[in-house]
């Protein structure tokens, strides 16, 4: 069957780019768009993929990661679709990419001004846990009425003496919109703040696009006496590479039954090991 | 640690794809598209309706490719739909011009134009017929008697009710309908957005929610089916906007008008009861879905507070096959990073060592 460049018809891509520009103009605001069905299932990254497909030009180099890995099932699948329909080159090296599509992680290597990071978003509405209705959350955002979001954190402190939000920890963008950063670990939240690249967030099933233009102020919600905390990997070392201070996967040694840790961002780990000349 | 290992994921995945395709190919090899089209027409009706793409050949191909998996077939067609430029909208089409193949009223025994039973499993006993296991196809068609009415000019039951003054007169709405495939639904939704979502809805989901609405939540009572009609509906386009319609073909449709006895308009402080209308209209012969759609059209236009089936967000955002199956199935994807984040929080609340 005949295949369009970047799968979608040109008008659809144009519409997505228009909505993306609007999102960039209003950092943190969820811009509705007419999300198209893709050959990848809804909930599997179709929001991010539509952004990537609408942006990928002949001069781009694409990197796709899932759970920090270039070789995870979904990353492989999505990269293949992008390549089959556009022919743009791909890379695993974060620095070499112009377009990075990611699920659940921001790479350990800081973004450069020439880079766009596209995040896949399952639930773009940070207020959904406190308010199921879209028409209501839209009004709450319009009124900057975020007491629900704050109370949720407060109640967690009351119940557990700590904020128990795990990944997808809500952020305040430019002091205006509360935004769901997508299910990146809290470890990655600070990377969004005042960063050099453009971050786009696409939710295909929920049909929303969000953007963080370069040098946007992004602050994780927290209280003075209960500050924001990232996942702690203070005492652990990557068994494979010896890296510290990065997000880790917790693994179990099949032989000894012991818990050990390994750098989650696999291309970062590989690059570090190559530099050391110790790649296995 | 399975398929997120540093290297080798790509290989394992392409081997899995290979295995799926081979298995699929071998088993489907014997089946011709024409056989699927003829022998699985009702499955194709459901798929076209949920995919909102009217193309029997492509639907049959989707059945073959997906090994008869409904959600996969719908998914394939929806994805294909995204590659097609949207060139035209059809002009307004009136179901009074439908070439009717089947038409039943549950409300009146005698309807102008008569009951036309057509082909339906409704009047059969559902006993497995083992003579079909091997038998060659053979059937005889008796010549139909000539019919007193033109089958493409049958009056509608709803018109009779209106002429009796029993129907809640709804002013004609000639606004251009919203198109949810081009503009996200905004809430509160418009009726055209509701009708479009429902007609694309997953057959099972629409049926279940419609069932809930009449069984005990919301309306909690029987609607009366004024008319179910199935037939061929002519479609025209007006590409130059000069009112010159061009016939582009017929689509098979199922249309349902459901009558819901209800209180008169509260605004008019009416003490009379009257009939309100629920509308169902779907691609292909999908009678149960069309009836359920008519129930939900009513429930969403006349919501009962606190009832989910009257809540447009609850119904419309959850009936789409591609969206619900996609999101449910994505739970199979690795969630190692977020799970690690959850572990971190749970350990913290347990007061143990954090890591």
Contacts between the chains, C-beta under 8 A, distances in Angstrom:
chain1	res1	chain2	res2	distance
A	1	B	80	7.5
A	3	B	83	7.5
A	4	B	83	5.4
A	7	B	82	7.2
A	7	B	83	6.3
A	8	B	82	5.8
A	8	B	83	6.8
A	9	B	82	7.5
A	9	B	83	6.0
A	9	B	84	6.4
A	9	B	85	4.5
A	10	B	85	7.6
A	11	B	85	6.0
A	11	B	86	7.3
A	12	B	82	6.7
A	15	B	182	7.9
A	32	B	183	7.8
A	32	B	184	3.8
A	32	B	186	7.2
A	33	B	184	6.5
A	34	B	180	7.8
A	34	B	181	6.2
A	34	B	182	4.8
A	34	B	183	5.6
A	34	B	184	6.1
A	35	B	184	7.4
A	36	B	82	4.0
A	36	B	181	8.0
A	37	B	75	7.5
A	37	B	78	3.8
A	37	B	79	5.2
A	37	B	81	6.5
A	37	B	82	5.1
A	37	B	322	5.6
A	38	B	79	5.8
A	38	B	82	6.3
A	39	B	76	8.0
A	39	B	79	4.4
A	41	B	75	6.8
A	41	B	322	7.6
A	41	B	325	7.3
A	41	B	326	3.8
A	41	B	329	6.0
A	41	B	330	6.6
A	42	B	322	5.4
A	42	B	323	4.8
A	42	B	325	7.7
A	42	B	326	2.9
A	42	B	327	6.0
A	42	B	330	7.8
A	43	B	323	7.8
A	43	B	326	4.3
A	43	B	327	3.6
A	43	B	328	7.6
A	43	B	329	7.1
A	43	B	330	3.5
A	44	B	326	6.4
A	44	B	329	7.8
A	44	B	330	5.0
A	44	B	333	6.6
A	46	B	326	7.6
A	66	B	333	7.5
A	66	B	334	6.9
A	67	B	4	5.7
A	67	B	334	5.0
A	67	B	335	7.6
A	67	B	336	5.1
A	67	B	337	5.0
A	68	B	337	6.3
A	69	B	4	5.1
A	69	B	6	7.5
A	69	B	9	7.1
A	71	B	4	7.5
A	71	B	5	7.5
A	71	B	6	7.3
A	71	B	7	6.5
A	71	B	8	7.0
A	71	B	9	3.3
A	71	B	10	5.4
A	72	B	3	6.9
A	72	B	4	4.9
A	72	B	9	6.0
A	72	B	334	5.7
A	73	B	3	5.7
A	73	B	9	6.8
A	73	B	13	5.8
A	73	B	333	6.7
A	73	B	334	6.9
A	74	B	333	5.4
A	74	B	334	7.7
A	76	B	9	6.0
A	76	B	10	5.1
A	76	B	13	5.0
A	77	B	13	7.1
A	103	B	333	8.0
A	104	B	335	7.5
A	104	B	337	4.4
A	104	B	338	6.0
A	105	B	337	5.9
A	122	B	327	7.5
A	122	B	330	7.6
A	132	B	313	7.5
A	133	B	187	7.4
A	133	B	311	8.0
A	133	B	313	5.6
A	134	B	187	5.2
A	134	B	313	5.6
A	134	B	317	7.8
A	135	B	187	4.0
A	135	B	188	6.2
A	135	B	313	7.2
A	138	B	187	7.9
A	160	B	349	4.3
A	161	B	349	7.6
A	162	B	345	7.5
A	162	B	348	5.4
A	162	B	349	6.2
A	164	B	345	4.8
A	164	B	348	7.8
A	164	B	349	6.2
A	165	B	345	7.4
A	166	B	338	6.6
A	166	B	341	4.0
A	166	B	342	4.4
A	166	B	344	6.9
A	166	B	345	4.8
A	167	B	337	6.9
A	167	B	338	4.0
A	167	B	341	4.1
A	167	B	342	7.4
A	168	B	338	7.5
A	183	B	337	7.6
A	183	B	338	4.8
A	184	B	337	7.7
A	185	B	337	5.7
A	185	B	338	7.1
A	185	B	340	6.9
A	185	B	341	4.5
A	186	B	341	6.5
A	187	B	341	7.8
A	205	B	323	5.0
A	205	B	326	6.5
A	205	B	327	5.8
A	207	B	184	4.4
A	208	B	184	8.0
A	231	B	340	6.7
A	231	B	341	5.7
A	231	B	344	4.4
A	232	B	344	6.8
A	232	B	354	4.7
A	232	B	355	6.4
A	233	B	355	6.8
A	234	B	355	7.9
A	235	B	355	6.6
A	236	B	355	6.0
A	240	B	6	7.7
A	247	B	337	7.2
A	247	B	340	7.8
A	248	B	340	7.5
A	249	B	1	7.6
A	249	B	4	7.7
A	249	B	336	5.9
A	249	B	337	7.9
A	249	B	340	6.7
A	250	B	340	5.9
A	250	B	343	7.0
A	250	B	355	7.7
A	251	B	1	5.4
A	252	B	1	8.0
A	264	B	336	7.7
A	264	B	337	6.3
A	264	B	340	7.9
A	266	B	6	5.0
A	269	B	6	7.4
A	270	B	6	7.1
